[in-house]
Amino acid sequence: MSEITQLHKTSYVDREVVQRLLKTVDFGVFFIGSMLLLFRTMTDNGPENAILAGFSALCVTLSVMLVLRQLGLYDVNSLTSPLYGLLASAGVGFAVGVLAYGVLTVLILPLSTLWLFGWLALVLVQFTITRMSVAIWAMPLAKSGSFRQRIAIVGGGKAAEDAINILEDSKNLDVEIVGLFDDRNDDRSPESIHKYHKLGKIDELADYARENRVDLIIVAVPMSAEARLLQILKRLWELPIDIRIAAHTAKLKLSPSAYTHLGNLPLMSVFDRPVSGWNWFMKDAVDRILASIFIVLLSPVMAAVWLAVRLESPGPAIFKQKRYGFNNELVEVFKFRSMYTDMGDANASKLVTKGDARVTRVGKFIRKASLDELPQLFNVLTGQLSLVGPRPHATQAKAANDLYDQVVDGYFARHKVKPGITGWAQINGWRGETDTHEKIENRVKYDLDYINRWSILFDLYIIAKTPFALLKSENAY
């Protein structure tokens, strides 16, 4: 376990994503390569042998990958040791190839020795290129701590100290405890435990997590203190971070499946980040691919809107506005300008209403058709927005003269995922003006429902429904 040396905001690189991508590349190269080699070197190319060749190629490929996984050669530690990773992986590939050649030749398919030499060359080239490339990319990230899970401990005293002791005694655990957060300032909660210092009260954890990466929150409070636990969890549930209760103090012996473990520390899951790991990668990949396609397809429309905005009134065609993004972080969102330049409202402190004198004639049309949102496709390309998610709101957006977070309890929980250009609330009719509390309450209700139900297919369904929802534009001014 590593001690924190400075407070910093680094990007977390999920080990699972790296491993899955590498396994996908290995599978594709070895399956296709071995199958082509089999077809090329078989002495009998009959249709029955062709089927056997495909099955054999699959078996050889899966055997290599299974042994690599069992030996830990997909782990980050191996990937950041290029010479060891290359030699060990190539050795596995060679051994499996020789064994497969012997079995196939004797029992299944008549092969020439060209297959064996071709396989050995394939293994050497594949592992040399991929392992060296991954090592060059991963080594500086590993050094900066990007693969290391950063943990905040909520609580103090003996329960927190015991949890820290268990984590420190766990072998081969690459985590970083950033510090402690607790409201108490007496002997029950000292200013530091071992080398880890108290960084603030529980309410300050949200601000800390926005400035410094936190991947996991462990609530180290005795499970017998139910009232305190509930109060703490109520204050943390809006954060887009995995939250666990340290269960080492639990006297109630539950089924082993009720716990997860971090090293030797048993944990009870309370809240999970809605989209993380491989799911986060897939959502981001789909977003960027589709955004690129939409930009190409809609470029004539965007060019026409840009020209119309510039011709009607002086000023830039693009309007930039700070809005709340993932984890309440501010992002600069792009829109086509729909108001007169000297009447712009960067903070959206005043609602746009029907017949608003600040809105230009072109602005009325593009707002009604949601064409003003099209530049946000570039926000998707930069990773600030998603195609689908809760709509990003301006910092001073209001419902009936009240800020949104003052109207809706748990409002900021909608920021557990990246905001989107369209969303579940929008295709259900909750778009446009929020002149009443009911409108923002319903919008947030659908946003939270989206977060709970998220899947790639759900995103694609919302994207497909969006054009039809835009036809019902009575709330867009």
N, C-alpha and C positions, 0 to 999 in steps of 0.2 A: 504494500500500500504506500502511496506517495503522499507526502505532506504538501499542502498548497504553498506555493512560493509567492504568488501574487494573485490578486483578483483580476480575472480577465474574462473576456467574452470570446470564447472559441467555439467553432462549429463542432458538434458531436458527429462523428462518423460511426454509424451503426455497424458493428462487426457482422451481423446477420446479412445485411445488404451486400457487403463486400464478398462474403462467402458465397451467397447465392449467385451473384453475378459471375464470379470465377467458376463456380460449378456449372453454370449454364454454358460458358465458353468452353470449358473442358468437355462437357457432354457433346456439344455440337461438333467440335473438331474431331474428337476420338470416334464418335459414332459414324459420322460421314466419311472420315478418313479411313477407318478400318473397313467399312463396307466397300468403299471404292477399291481398296487394296485387295479385298477378298474377291470381288468380281474380276479384278485384273489378273490375279495369280491362280485362280482355281483351274485345275486341269480338266474339270467337267462343268460346263456352264449351263446345264439343264435347268428347267424351271423349278424342279424340286430343290436343287442345290441353291438356286437363287434365294428361295425362301429361307433355307437354312443359313445362308450367308448373312441375311439381314438379322436373323435371330442371334447368330453367333457374334456379330458386331455389337449388338446391344448388350449381350452378356459380358463381352470383353470390356466394353466401356464402363458398365456399372461395376464390374469387379475392380477396375482401377480406382474409380471414384470412392468405392466403399473402403478400400484399403487406405487410401489417402486420408479419408475422414477419420478412420479408426486410429491412425497414427498421428492425428492432430496437424496434418499438413495443410489444412485449410484455415487453421487458427492464425490470428494476426501475428503472434510471436514468430511463427514459421515464415509468414509472408514478409516480415521485416528483417529476416536473416537470409539474404538472397542466395549465398553460396550453399548454406545448409538446405534451404527450401528447394533449390534447383537439383542438387545432388540426390537428396532423399526422394523427391518426387520422380526424378528420372529413374532412380533405382527401382522404385515400385513399378513404374511403367514397363521397364525392361523385364523384370521378374514375371509380371503378369503376362506379358507378351510371349515370353519363352514357354511358360506353362500352357497358355492358350494354343500356341502353335503345336505343341506336342499332343494335346488332347484332341484338337480339331483334326490333325492329320491322321491320327490313329483311329479315332472313333466316328468322326462325322464327315469331314470334307477333305478331299485330296488337295493339299496345298503345296506349292513350291516354296523353296527357301526365300524367294523374292519377297513373299509376304512378311516374313520375319524381319528381313533387313529394312523393308519399307516401314514396318511398324516401329522399329527402333529409331529410324530417322524421324518419323512423325513425332514420337515421344520427345526426342531431344529438341527438335525445333519448337514444338508447342510449349514445353516447360521453360526453355531458354527465353523465349519471347515474353510469355505471360508472367513468369515469376520475376524476371529481372525488371519488367515494366512496372509490375505492382510494387516491387520493393522500392524503386526510385520514387514512386508516388507516395507510398505509405510510410517510409522511414521518417521524413520530416513531420508528418502528421502524428506519428507515434511519439516523437520527441516532444511535440507541443501539447500532448495529452488529449488529442482529439478522439482516440479510441477508449479513453479512460472515463468511466462513469463517475460523475460528480454528484456527491450526496450531501444534502443538508439534514442535520439532525434537529428535530423539534423536541424540546424538553431538556431537562437537566437533572442533576443529582445522580443517584445510584442507578436508576433505570437506564439513563443515557450512557453512563460510564460502563456499565456491563455490556451494553450493545456495542460500544466502541471497542471494548476489550475482545469481544467475540470476533468482530470484523478484523481486528489487527492480528488475531491468532489464526485466522483462516489462511490456508496456503494457496498460492497462485491466484490471489484475488487482486485484480488491477482496478482499484477504485480510489477515489480521492474525496475525503471528507472536507468540505469547504468551511464548516463551522457550525455553531450552535445558535438556535433561536428559541428564546423563552421569555415569558413575561415576568417571571419571578426574579427578584433581586436580593434574595436572602441566602442563608446557608444551604437551603435545599437546592439552589441552582447557582453554583460557583461561576466565576467569570471565565474559567477555562477548565477543560478536562484533558489531561495530558497536554499535547501540543495544540489542541483545537480550542479556539477562542469563541466566546459568545459575540455574535455579530449584530445582534439586535433583538427586538421583540418580534413576536409572531407576525404582527401586522406589517412589519418591515420586510418580511421574507418576499412578498410579491414584488416590491421595488428592487430588491436585491437580485431576484431571478430575472428581471428584465435587463439588468446591467451585467450580470455574470451568469454563465450557463449553469443551470441546475437540472440534472437528469432524473433525480429521485429524491423524494422527501421521506424520511423515516421518522415517524412519530414514536419517540421512545418515552412513553408514559405508561405506568402500570395499568393493565387492562381492568383492574378493579376500580380505577378512577373513572367511571363511566361518564359522569357529568362533564369532567374536564376534557375527556376525549371527544365527546360530542361537540363541545364548544370549539375546540381546536379544529376539528374537521369541517365545521360549518364555515370557518374563516379561511380554509384552504381550498375548498372544493372547486372554486372558480379557476384555479391555476391549471395551465395545460402541462402538468407534470405528473408522473406516476407517484401515487401516495400510498405508503404502506405503514402498517402498525407493527412495531417490533413485538414479536410474540414470545420472547424468551421469558417474560414474567408471567405468562398465562398459566394458571393452575388448572384450567379446564382443558382436558386432553381431547382434542378433536381428531378427526380422521387426517392422516398425513396429506391427503389431497387438498385439505383446507389451507395448507401452507405452501408458500414458495420459500426458497432459501437463497440468501446472498452469502456465499461462503458457508459458514456454519450458523449464521443467524437466521432463525425462522421468522417469516414475515407473513402478515395477513393482508391481502389485497383489499384496498378500499376504493380508490379511484385510479383509473388508467387514463393516460393520454389517449384521446379518441383515435388519432391517426398517427402511427409511429412505425419505425423500422421499415420493413419491406412495403407495408401499405403506404407509408409516406412517400417512399421512392416511386412506387407505381403511380400514385395520384399525381406527383410532380411530373413524372415522365409523360403521362397522358395529357396533363395540362399544357405542357410546352409543345408537344407534338400537335395537338388540336389547335392551340393558339396560333402556331405558325401557319397551319392550313387556313384558318379563318382569316388571318391577316392577308394572305395571298388572294383568297376568294373575295374578300370584302374591300380590297384596296381601291377599286373604282368608286365604291360608295364613300369611303373615307376621304378620298380626294375631292369628291363632289361636295361633301359637307364642309371640308376645310375651306374650299373656295367660296362657298355660300356665306360662311361665317365671316371671312375676311372682307367680302364685298359689301356686306350689309352695314357693318359698323367698324370703326377703327379699333385696333388692338390685336393681340395675338389670337390665333385660332384655338390654341390649346390652353386650357385652364388647369392649373395645378393646385391641389388642395390636400392639406394634411388630414389624414383620417386614421382611426384606430385599426391596427392590423393584428396579426397573431400575437398573443400574449400582451395585448394592450400597447404594443410598440407602435409608434407613429410611422406611417408610410406616406409617401407623396403620390397621390392618385392622379392620373391624367384623365381629362374630359375635354370634349369640344366645348368651347365657351358658348354659353346660352344667354348670358346677361351682357348688358352694356359694360364696358371695361371700368368706367368710373363708378359703377354701382355694384361691383362684384362683392361677394361676401365669402371671404376665404375660410372663415370659421363656421359658416352656416348658422350664425346666431339668430337669423330671422328666417322663418319658414317661407318657402316659395308657395304662393297660393294662386288660385285661379284668377286670371286677369292681372297678375303681378306686373307692375309698370317697369320693373327692372329687367324683365325678360324680353329679348328681341323677338321679331317675327320668326326668324329662322330658329331661334332658341325654343320657341313654343313648339314648333314642329319636331325638332330633333329630341326634345325632352319627352314629348308624347309618344314618339316611336322608339325611345331609348337609344337613338343613334348617338347621343352625346357620350354614351358609355364606351363606344367602340375603341378609343385609344387605350382603354384599360387592358386590351389584349397585350399591349407592350409591357404593362405591369406584370402580366402573367409570365411573359418570357423572362423577365428579370427575377421571378420568384417571389415578388412581393404579394401578389394576389393569386388566387386559384380561379379556374373557370366557374366552379360551383362552391358555394359556401355562404355564410351569413354576409349580407351586404356590409361594406365598410361604412361606418358612420363618421361624420365630421365631429370634431372635438366639442363643439358647442351646440350640437343638434338637440332639438327640444321637441317635446310633445306637450301642447297646451302650456307653453312657457316654462316647462320643467325639464331639466336635463334627463336624458334617458335613464341613466343609472339611479336617478332619484325616483323614477316612476316604477321601475321593474326591479324587484329583489332578485339578485343573482344575475344581473344584466351582463356582467363581464364574462360570465361562463361561455357566452357565444364566441369569445375570442380564443377558445381552446384549439381552434383550427384556423387556417388562413382564411381571410374573407374572400368572397367570390364576386364575379361579375353578375351572376344570376344565382338563385337559390330556391330552396323549398318554399320559403315564405312568398317569394315573388310569383312563382307559378300557381300559388294558391290565392292570389289576389291581393296580397299584402305588400304592395309597392306604392311609391309615390308619397304624397303628403301624410304627415303624422300630426294632425291637428288635435287629436284626442289621445288620452291615455290608453284607451282600448286598442287603438291601431298599433302602437308600439308594443303593447303587451302581447298581442296576437302575433306580431312579427317575431318577437323573441321566442314565443312558444314554438313556432314552427322552426326557428333556427336551432333551438335545443333539441327538437325532435329529429332534425336532420343529423345533428352530431351523433345522437344515439343510434341512428339507423344507418350510418354511413357505409357505403361500399362503392366500388368502381361502377358497378351496374346501376346503382342509385344515381350516381353523378351523371352517367350517360342518359338515363331516363329524364332527369331534370333538364339537361341540355336539349334533348329532343322536344320537350314540352315548352321550352321557353318561347319559341316563335309564336306559338298559339296563345300563350299568356299575354304577349305583347299586343295582340289584337284587342284585348280587353284593357284599354288604356284610359279608362275614365278617371283614375286617380293620379295620372301623371300630368303635371303642369309644367 
